[in-house]
Amino acid sequence: MISDPTSLYEECEVLDRLELRGHELEALLNVGIIAPVARRWSEPLYCAATIDALATSYHHTRMGCAIWWDFDLRRPSFLPAHAEWSPLDVPFYPFDDAEQQSRARRIYKLKKACAPGPYPYPDRLARYRARMEDKATKAFEREHGIKRPRKNRDIDVRIRGTHVKIGRAKLRDLVWSKTLIRAAAELGISETALRFLCKRQNIPLPTRGHLNWKDPKKRPPKPALALQLRSKPEKGIRLMLRRGGRGVLTTLLLFSACPGRELRS
């Protein structure tokens, strides 16, 4: 949460303050001259101090040149061919740095090649804008002393009405310290559900006979936890298990281990 909402501008205020149109703001976002520093739900918010600093005649001209810059002519494309142009003695004008200039060169080259069609790689633009937004957000938080709360990475699921909330390290220690049947009973779930939960959370399970060693020091050590990769939430995985020798099939519907989602077994 940002404690000082007065230091932020909404998108409509940015357009009014900088005297821009919607497509012009999109072009500046694609290049990286402007980037949001926060979001209210899905609406982007911009640093008011940065926007106010850009609301000058020099930056207004510079942003216009950046939007319509022609890298072949090294001048804005909206100027007539006979008009005189004296570039300012500013490094990388009208861009901020070499990286931003190189980025704009690639974008404008592809746009010119694909005109009048749309930009061919919108996913690349989205990733670049997300990186710029993350970079601007971190700089804004450092400047204003804003500290985000740490993300809770504990497992939080419901399995057949039983709420299971436990850390990955604690779950790893639990399944390596006792049999899966006793560990599942301690959590209030079945052994099968515990196996699938560990597999989904990328938690290694001990091999069969691990607890048969009389001396605990001779047992294989617990492996380190692997990084939990982010995955898209799945609608469901339907598995068919054969129970006993009668050929009775049981269906298990597993949902992603997210708060509020249920794991049925």
N, C-alpha and C positions, 0 to 999 in steps of 0.2 A: 504494500500500500504506500502511496506517495502522500506524505503528510501535508504538503503545501500545494493545493490544487490551483492556486492563483498564478503559479509559475508555469502553467501549461496553457497552450492554445489548442482549440479544436481545429479541424480541417477548414471549416468555413471561416474561422477567424484568421487563419493563415492566408487564405485566398484574399480576404479583404485587406489584411495588413500589408501584404506584398504586391497587391494589385495583379494577381495572377488568375488565369483560368484553370479549369480542372485538368485539361490535357497538358498544360504547361507545368503544373505541379507534378503530374505523373512523369513527365520527362525529367524533371529535376530529381525525383525519387529514383528513377532508373539509373541515373548517372551517379548519384550519391552526394549531391550538393546539399540536399535536405534529407533528413531522416527522422522519423518519430522516435521519441524516447520512452513512451509508455502507451498503454492502451486502456480504455474504459470499455469493457466488454470487447467488442470488435472494432470500435472506433479508435483511430490513431490519435495520439496527443503529441504535441511538439513543444519543445522548450521555448518559453516566451522570450528569454534573454537572447537566444540565438536568432529567433525570428525578428525581434526588434533590431538587432545588429544588422540584419540583412535588408531592413526597410530603409535603405538610403539610395540616392540616385546612382551612385557608383555601382553598388551591388545589383540594383535593378537592371542597369545596363549590362552588367556582367552576366547575370542569369539569362537575360534575353539572348546574349551572344552564345552562351553555352547551349541553349536549346536549339538555335539555328546555326551552329557552327559548321563550316565547311572545311574539312581537313585538307582538301586538295588546294583550295584557294587561300587557306589560312585567314579566313575572314568570315563574318556572318553571311549566310546565304540570302538573307532578306535585303541586303544592300544591292542597289543596281550595279551593273558592271562598270559603268562610267564613274561611279561615286568613288571619291578618294577615301582611303582607309589607312589610318596611321595606328598600328598596334601599340598598346601600352607596354612599357618596359617592366612587365611583371612576369615572373616565372610561371610557365604553364597556363598563361591566360587563355581562356576565361575559366579554367579549372583550378582546383586547389593544389593538386600534386600530380606527380607522374603516373601514379596508379590510376587515379580518376581520369586522367587524360587518355591513357591507354584503354581503359574500359569504355569511355565514350567513343573512341575511335572504332572499336570493334562493333559496338551497337549501331552506330550511324552507318558503318559500311554494310552491315547486314540489312538494315532498314532500306538503304538506297538500292541494294541488289534485289530486294523482294518487293519494292514498291510497284504498284499501289496496294499490295497485299499486306497482311499483318506481319508482325515480327515472328520469325519462324521458331524461336526457342523461348516461349514465355516461362517455362519452368526454370530456365537459367536466370532470367530476370527476377523471378520470385525468390530464388535462393540467394542471389546477390543482395536484394533488398532486405531479406531477413538477416543476413550477416551485418549489413550496415545498421539496421535497427538495433540489433543486439549490441553492437559496438557503441552506438550512441547512447543506449540505455545504461550501459555500464559506466560510461564517462559521466553521464548525468547523475547517477547514483553516487559515484565517488565525490563529485563536486558538492552535492548537497548532503552528504553523510547518510545516505539511505542504505539500510541493511535489510536484505531480504531474509525472511525466515528460512531455515534449512528445510529442504524437501524431505518429507517422511517417506522413506523407501521401504517401510515394513510391508509385509504381505497382509493384505486386508481383503478377505473373501468370505463368502457365506457358502457353506457346503451342507445341503439338505437342512437348512434352517439353523445350522451351527455357525456362529460367527468365529472365525479364526483370524487372529491378528498377532503376528509374530515376525521378528526380524529374520532375514535370510541366514545370518550367522548363527542365531539361536536355533533355528530349525535344523541347520547342518549339524550343530552339536547334539541336538536331540536325537536325530536319526542315527548318529554314529555312537551314541552312548548306550542305547538299548535297542531291543528288537523293534521292527516296524509295527508289529501288532500292539506292543505296549506304548510306543510313541503315538500311534494313531488313537489309542484309547485315551491317552493323556490329553490329546487335542479334541477328543469327542467326535472323531470321524472314523471312517473305515480305512483299512490298510490300502485298498486299491485307490481310494481318493488321495491318500497321502503320497503314494507313488506318483500319481499323475501330477500332483501339486509340486513335488520336488522336481519332476522332469520339466514342468513348465517354467519353474523359477531357476532352472539351470543349477540345481543343487545335486552334487554327486552322492550316490548311495553306496553304502558298504557292500562288499561282495558277500556271497553266502558263506556262512561259517566264520564270519569276522569275530563274533563274540564267543566262539568256542575256545579261543586261546585262554588258558588259565591265568597266565601272566599278562596283565594289560600292557606292559611295556613292550611285549613282543608283537602286539597287534600292529597292522599297517597304520601309519599316521593319517590323520584327517587331511585331505587335500585342501588347498586354498580355494576360495570361492572365485569363480570366473565372473567377468563383468556381465551384468545383466543388460543384454542388448534391447533397445527399444523396438517394439514390434507393433504393427497396426492391430487394433482390436478386431478380433474375429467374431463372426456371428455365432459360430459353434462348431465343434468337431464331434461327429457322431461315430462312436466305436461300437463294434459288436464283440462281446465276450462270450465264450462258451463256458457254461457252468456245469460241472459234473460230467457224468457220462451219458446223460439222457438227451443231450443235444439241445438243452434249453438255452436260448440266446437272451442275453441281457444287454440293453442299450444304455450307454453312458453318454450324457450330453455335457461336455466340458465348455465352460465359458472362460474368457480371459480373466486373470486374477487382478481385477480392479475393484475398488470400493463400490459397493452397490450391485455388483454382478454376482450371480449365483453359480455354484458348481454342484451339479446334481449327480448322485451316484446311486 
